[in-house]
């Protein structure tokens, strides 16, 4: 006798019925969360770096003292 399987509504892949959800879609969501977190951190570091440069250079706007 085979294990009962169900098909995912999103990706149409079969997976064992005893799992709480589709492992493929769960993995994709985890990857998307990791990518979004990385992008947010990159933006924060870029803003922090820009602000740090402004502090070290004295917030000069036109280059005149």
Residue pairs with C-beta under 8 A, 6 or more apart in sequence:
3 16
3 17
3 18
4 16
4 17
5 14
5 15
5 16
5 17
6 14
6 15
6 17
7 13
7 14
7 15
8 14
8 15
8 22
8 24
8 25
10 22
10 25
11 22
11 24
11 25
13 22
13 24
15 22
15 23
15 24
